[in-house]
Amino acid sequence: MNNKLYDKLIFEYSCPGRIGVKLPKNEFSAYTSPLPAHLGRKDNPELPCVDEPTVVRHYTNMSTNNFGVDTGFYPLGSCTMKYNPKINEEIAADAVIAKLHPAQPFSTVQGALKAYYTLQSMLSEIGGMAEFTLNPFAGAHGELTGLMVIHAYHDYNGDYKRDKVIVPDSAHGTNPASAAVCGYKVVEVKSLSDGTVDVEDLETKLDDTVAAIMMTNPNTVGMFEKNIPRIAELVHGVGALMYYDGANLNPLLGIARPGDMGFDVMHINLHKTFSTPHGGGGPGSGPVGVRKGLEQFLPNPRVVKSDDDSYQVVCDGKESLGRISAWLGNFTVELRALAYILSLGADGLAQVGKLATLNANYIKASLDDLYKLPIQGYCKHEFVFDGLKDKSTGVTTLNIAKRLLDFGFHAPTIYFPLLFHESLMIEPTETENRTTLDEFIKVMRQIANEAISDPDKVKKAPWHTPVVHPDDTQAALEPKVTWKQLSDN
Ligand SMILES: *Cc1c(COP(=O)(O)O)cnc(C)c1O
């Protein structure tokens, strides 16, 4: 825990006369200020008077108030908070790379373009697609780009009446949002009690006004869509395309490929599966892949390899949907992904999916006597509990999530997917060892027992975090991000 003495706001340490810097002599006093007089400061700024050790201790303590994969277990379902090897960070932070400019002559950035091209090709192999673009900056941006490819394809065929996109009710919220931003009407398809798409319901919604279906497989409840060949047949049968949300590719890596399942267009979140630290809004990268026959609709610019093995950046093809980003995407995220793929190799990548699946099933089987498991059977990389089995004590998923913080664990994803009232979605990832999983299981069992023996202990948690009970709504609507002195006394 932090040293509480230095846990206050920096202004609260202020003591007139204390100073931590030595300012140089003002050499400009001889000149008149370039600012008009009425814009000049009349009083001295209200800066805190603090010495250097206080400032260092304050900020160092504050930096440890944040939770990250590097500080603890982070089983946040659907987010793949895996450990990101530091070698990838070192490569991305290389001084040579930091100085590259996207407008440099191609002859001076051949190495960077080769890295870009190599990653494109590797993702095509991993996804079973013909070609990838790395331009989109996030998963949602990839979804929009992929849907724009689908739109361009139907337009190219003069097939203008297709104005609907089908999305399962279990889908990530970005799916219907992206479809709407792309100008489509969103049609929801139901899930069966085992969490997979209801094929009968789907059949009633398919006709020649459907542009595409967006699917996640394994889906957001961690179940593999076994009917995917039949679904692909039905969707293609009415001339629509299959879109694959590959934000979480962890369970499939090296084992199965969306392209082989009949998907036409897909995106991948490099910042989830391919080892870029994420959270707090970035940085991200959402490459989009397409099957053969759709390459010409991908956005510009593109990196191509010439016959003499040199690389060029090109903007051509009148069928391209145009630009969706200023340059070639988030290059340092792309480099991390390339470093990750190369360091694991094909065999290592195939282990990722197996271990992620094993870890999820291990936790599930170790807790399903105390937590309600709405969907039976083996899961893939993640699974969902519907709160506690014994709901008589009124302890909710929110209470459990907050109590976990007391033990140094990040909470799982809660109240998503919306299929269940008390969703608690756990994704351990492949990078956690058995000791960590066992410790998490022990704590989850302890919380379930506390819910019966001492429910208030869970309901009033957390007890040991720097901030205990923020007003969730007000904290989001009216965050206080600057310091204000409350009163003088
Ligand atoms: C995270 C996620 C997305 C969105 O990715 P962003 O990079 O956050 O835009 C889309 N679909 C699924 C299934 C996801 O888990």
The ligand as an SDF file (V2000), in Angstrom:
LIG
                    3D

 15 15  0  0  0  0  0  0  0  0999 V2000
  -13.0930   -4.9220  -27.7970 C   0  0  0  0  0  0  0  0  0  0  0  0
  -14.0580   -5.4490  -28.7720 C   0  0  0  0  0  0  0  0  0  0  0  0
  -14.4570   -4.6620  -29.8710 C   0  0  0  0  0  0  0  0  0  0  0  0
  -14.0820   -3.1950  -30.0500 C   0  0  0  0  0  0  0  0  0  0  0  0
  -12.7160   -2.9430  -30.1030 O   0  0  0  0  0  0  0  0  0  0  0  0
  -12.1660   -1.4450  -29.8240 P   0  0  0  0  0  0  0  0  0  0  0  0
  -10.7250   -1.4970  -30.1840 O   0  0  0  0  0  0  0  0  0  0  0  0
  -12.3890   -1.2000  -28.3750 O   0  0  0  0  0  0  0  0  0  0  0  0
  -12.9350   -0.5030  -30.6800 O   0  0  0  0  0  0  0  0  0  0  0  0
  -15.3030   -5.2320  -30.7980 C   0  0  0  0  0  0  0  0  0  0  0  0
  -15.7660   -6.4970  -30.6530 N   0  0  0  0  0  0  0  0  0  0  0  0
  -15.4050   -7.2860  -29.6060 C   0  0  0  0  0  0  0  0  0  0  0  0
  -15.9400   -8.6800  -29.5090 C   0  0  0  0  0  0  0  0  0  0  0  0
  -14.5490   -6.7860  -28.6320 C   0  0  0  0  0  0  0  0  0  0  0  0
  -14.2050   -7.5420  -27.5800 O   0  0  0  0  0  0  0  0  0  0  0  0
  1  2  1  0
  2  3  1  0
  2 14  2  0
  3  4  1  0
  3 10  2  0
  4  5  1  0
  5  6  1  0
  6  7  2  0
  6  8  1  0
  6  9  1  0
 10 11  1  0
 11 12  2  0
 12 13  1  0
 12 14  1  0
 14 15  1  0
M  END
$$$$
